[in-house]
Each structure stands twice: as C-alpha cells, then as structure tokens.
Amino acid sequence: MRTPRVLIVSAVLLLLSRPGFTAEVTLPAPVLEWSFYILLIFAVCVGIGIFLFMKGKTWPGDSLGSLLDEQHPVIHSVRPDASVVQCVNQMNEHRIGAILVIEDGVLLGIFTERDAITRVLGGGLDPASTDVSDVMTKQPVCVSTSTSLEEAMSIVTYQHIRHLPVVEDGTVLGLVSSGDLTHRLLEN
C-alpha cells in the first residue's frame, strides 16, 4: 500500500506534467476527485495551522517599555531646517525608513520614505533645496512606554503607518517600527 505522501506527490506530478495541460490526456474521474479532496484537506490544514499558530502567540512583556529596554534604541533625528537630501542620506546610512524631526528636545514631526516619495518626488520638489519641515508628517501618532505591544501593532495596522515614536513626558525615548513589532511576535 502506498503512503499518502507518495499519493500526493504522484497526483501533483500527474497534474503538473506537460501532457496534463493538453487536451490529449484526460484524467480518470477518481484521480480528479482525489486531487480535489487532497487540495481541500491541505487548505483546511494550513488554515487550522495558521489559526493555532496565531492563537498560541503571546506578547512577551506587556509594553513598549520592555521592547525599548531590550533594543537600547539610538534616536536618529534631524533639525527642521535640514534638507530632504540630508535626511535621506542619514536614513540610508543607518538603514532606517524614518527619521524624527526634533528641535530643542521637542518632537516636531517624522520624515518617512513615504513622505519622500509622495510629498517630495510626487510634488516635483527639489530634494536639495526643500527643508524637511515642509514635507514631514506633522503631529505623528505617538505612543508611551506603557502602550501594550498588541495595542501598538493594532495602531500601525489600522492607521496604515510603519513607525511609532515613543514619547514619555514630552521626551522622545525611541522609535518603534512595524518590523520591530512583527519580529517580537515571531520571536515567541
């Protein structure tokens, strides 16, 4: 008796073989029926696996404070009079997708890759002569160290943003990306 794996491989190879795509070869009804059921069972198993994988995930630590403690973040920032070229060069140098715009310790905005594309390139502006303060996202969505990791993931997901400045009592403590949150989820 053949094992189910051998049957699955045989059915897939039969379906994907060159003659299988021409009108010359017709598959017997039982092979087509089994192929359908095998694909259906596979899809159900994948769905159940994903559900159980996600259901079993817990967020280690309960706040962004724990994530920042582990990362020891370096805050990359520019002054509002920096040119877009300077910002992009710094973002490229540090391999980051966003940079904070800070003056005298106060967060004024955030400049992201999306801002560069939509506001600078899309607006036909000269990046060398455009100040970042003219094209940054003003009043970015900010979170505190007590924000839960699940809540932060919900914010980036539903507000379609990728970077969350972490601010406590007016002081910028770090910048958390959707990638940081996803990495933390998959870590568990």
Backbone torsions as a table, in degrees:
resi	resn	phi	psi	omega
1	MET	NA	134.3	-179.9
2	ARG	-78.4	148.1	177.5
3	THR	-77.4	157.6	179.2
4	PRO	-58.1	-33.6	-179.2
5	ARG	-64.2	-42.3	178.9
6	VAL	-64.2	-39.7	178.3
7	LEU	-64.9	-42.0	179.9
8	ILE	-64.5	-48.0	179.8
9	VAL	-61.2	-43.5	179.4
10	SER	-61.2	-43.4	-179.2
11	ALA	-65.8	-42.5	179.7
12	VAL	-64.7	-45.5	178.9
13	LEU	-62.2	-40.1	178.3
14	LEU	-63.5	-43.0	-179.9
15	LEU	-69.0	-33.0	-176.6
16	LEU	-93.2	-3.7	-179.6
17	SER	-67.2	152.3	-177.7
18	ARG	-55.3	-46.4	178.9
19	PRO	-63.1	-24.1	179.7
20	GLY	-65.8	-19.2	-178.9
21	PHE	-94.5	-4.0	-179.1
22	THR	-103.4	166.2	-179.3
23	ALA	-78.9	-9.4	-175.9
24	GLU	-68.3	-33.8	-175.8
25	VAL	-111.5	128.0	174.4
26	THR	-115.6	137.7	-178.3
27	LEU	-84.8	142.0	176.9
28	PRO	-62.5	149.4	-177.5
29	ALA	-54.6	-41.1	179.7
30	PRO	-62.3	-35.5	179.1
31	VAL	-66.9	-44.0	178.1
32	LEU	-62.5	-41.6	179.9
33	GLU	-63.7	-46.1	179.5
34	TRP	-64.0	-39.4	178.9
35	SER	-60.2	-43.7	179.1
36	PHE	-61.5	-47.5	-178.6
37	TYR	-65.9	-36.1	177.9
38	ILE	-64.2	-45.5	177.6
39	LEU	-63.5	-40.6	178.8
40	LEU	-63.2	-45.7	178.7
41	ILE	-63.4	-41.3	178.3
42	PHE	-60.2	-46.5	-179.3
43	ALA	-62.3	-41.9	178.9
44	VAL	-64.8	-42.7	179.3
45	CYS	-63.2	-41.8	177.7
46	VAL	-63.1	-44.3	178.9
47	GLY	-60.8	-45.6	178.9
48	ILE	-64.2	-41.1	178.9
49	GLY	-61.6	-44.4	178.6
50	ILE	-63.8	-43.5	179.3
51	PHE	-59.7	-47.9	-178.7
52	LEU	-67.3	-36.3	178.0
53	PHE	-62.2	-48.0	-177.4
54	MET	-72.0	-36.2	-179.2
55	LYS	-65.3	-35.6	-177.8
56	GLY	-80.5	-6.2	-177.5
57	LYS	-78.3	134.5	173.3
58	THR	-124.2	152.5	179.3
59	TRP	-88.3	116.4	177.9
60	PRO	-67.5	136.4	-173.9
61	GLY	70.2	162.3	-176.3
62	ASP	-119.8	5.1	-177.1
63	SER	-147.7	166.9	177.0
64	LEU	-65.9	-23.9	177.3
65	GLY	-58.0	-40.6	179.3
66	SER	-67.4	-36.5	178.1
67	LEU	-67.1	-43.1	179.0
68	LEU	-66.2	-36.3	178.1
69	ASP	-61.0	-37.6	179.9
70	GLU	-74.1	-36.7	-174.0
71	GLN	-82.4	-25.8	-173.2
72	HIS	47.9	66.1	-170.1
73	PRO	-67.1	143.6	170.3
74	VAL	-98.9	128.9	-177.7
75	ILE	-92.4	112.8	177.4
76	HIS	-91.4	123.9	-177.5
77	SER	-146.4	164.4	176.3
78	VAL	-136.2	164.2	175.1
79	ARG	-83.4	158.9	-177.6
80	PRO	-64.7	-19.7	179.9
81	ASP	-92.0	5.9	176.5
82	ALA	-68.5	146.3	178.1
83	SER	-78.8	159.3	177.3
84	VAL	-59.9	-38.2	178.4
85	VAL	-60.3	-43.7	178.5
86	GLN	-61.4	-42.5	179.7
87	CYS	-63.5	-47.7	-178.9
88	VAL	-64.0	-39.7	177.2
89	ASN	-61.2	-43.0	179.5
90	GLN	-67.2	-39.7	177.8
91	MET	-63.5	-41.4	178.3
92	ASN	-66.2	-41.7	-179.1
93	GLU	-60.1	-41.2	-177.0
94	HIS	-95.7	-0.5	179.5
95	ARG	55.8	53.2	179.5
96	ILE	-124.9	157.7	-177.0
97	GLY	-100.6	-1.7	-179.6
98	ALA	-155.7	153.9	177.9
99	ILE	-137.9	140.4	-178.9
100	LEU	-83.6	144.8	176.3
101	VAL	-106.2	112.0	-174.0
102	ILE	-129.3	139.5	173.9
103	GLU	-137.9	127.8	-178.2
104	ASP	52.9	40.0	177.1
105	GLY	77.8	1.6	-178.1
106	VAL	-104.8	129.5	177.4
107	LEU	-73.7	118.1	179.6
108	LEU	-98.5	-29.3	-177.9
109	GLY	178.7	-172.2	178.4
110	ILE	-138.1	139.9	177.8
111	PHE	-115.0	122.0	-175.5
112	THR	-118.3	169.5	175.3
113	GLU	-57.1	-38.3	179.6
114	ARG	-62.9	-39.5	177.1
115	ASP	-62.5	-40.9	-179.7
116	ALA	-62.0	-40.9	-177.6
117	ILE	-76.0	-49.3	-173.3
118	THR	-80.1	-41.1	-174.3
119	ARG	-91.6	-34.4	-178.2
120	VAL	-90.1	-65.3	-178.7
121	LEU	-65.6	-46.6	179.6
122	GLY	-64.9	-28.1	179.3
123	GLY	-88.8	-1.7	179.3
124	GLY	67.9	27.6	-178.4
125	LEU	-87.6	153.9	176.5
126	ASP	-84.4	113.5	-176.9
127	PRO	-61.8	-27.4	-178.2
128	ALA	-74.7	-28.2	-176.8
129	SER	-110.8	5.6	179.5
130	THR	-98.6	125.8	175.7
131	ASP	-74.0	142.8	-179.8
132	VAL	-62.1	-29.9	-179.5
133	SER	-64.4	-21.2	179.3
134	ASP	-80.9	-19.2	-174.2
135	VAL	-127.5	1.9	-179.2
136	MET	-74.9	165.3	171.6
137	THR	-84.7	113.9	-179.8
138	LYS	-83.1	151.5	-179.4
139	GLN	48.6	60.6	-179.8
140	PRO	-66.0	156.9	175.4
141	VAL	-65.9	124.4	-179.4
142	CYS	-118.3	156.6	176.9
143	VAL	-130.9	167.6	178.6
144	SER	-109.9	173.1	-180.0
145	THR	-66.4	-20.4	179.7
146	SER	-86.1	-4.7	177.3
147	THR	-65.5	130.5	-179.8
148	SER	-70.6	155.4	178.8
149	LEU	-63.8	-37.4	178.3
150	GLU	-65.0	-41.6	178.1
151	GLU	-65.0	-40.9	178.1
152	ALA	-62.9	-41.9	178.2
153	MET	-64.2	-37.5	177.6
154	SER	-64.6	-40.7	179.8
155	ILE	-62.8	-49.8	-177.9
156	VAL	-66.6	-32.4	-179.3
157	THR	-71.6	-50.6	-172.7
158	TYR	-84.5	-20.9	177.6
159	GLN	-98.5	1.4	176.8
160	HIS	54.9	48.5	175.3
161	ILE	-124.2	159.5	-177.1
162	ARG	-116.1	-7.5	-175.8
163	HIS	-136.2	133.5	179.3
164	LEU	-123.0	111.3	172.0
165	PRO	-67.4	137.5	176.8
166	VAL	-102.0	115.7	-174.7
167	VAL	-125.4	133.4	178.1
168	GLU	-131.8	121.3	-179.9
169	ASP	53.5	40.7	177.5
170	GLY	80.6	-2.5	-179.8
171	THR	-104.0	129.4	177.7
172	VAL	-76.6	123.5	-178.9
173	LEU	-104.0	-17.7	-178.8
174	GLY	170.3	-177.6	178.9
175	LEU	-136.7	123.0	-178.6
176	VAL	-109.4	131.7	179.7
177	SER	-101.9	163.7	175.8
178	SER	-61.4	-31.9	176.5
179	GLY	-64.3	-39.0	176.8
180	ASP	-61.1	-43.5	-178.6
181	LEU	-67.4	-42.5	179.2
182	THR	-64.5	-43.7	178.8
183	HIS	-58.8	-42.2	-179.7
184	ARG	-63.9	-38.6	178.9
185	LEU	-65.1	-45.6	-177.2
186	LEU	-72.3	-20.4	180.0
187	GLU	-63.3	-32.4	-177.0
188	ASN	-79.3	NA	NA
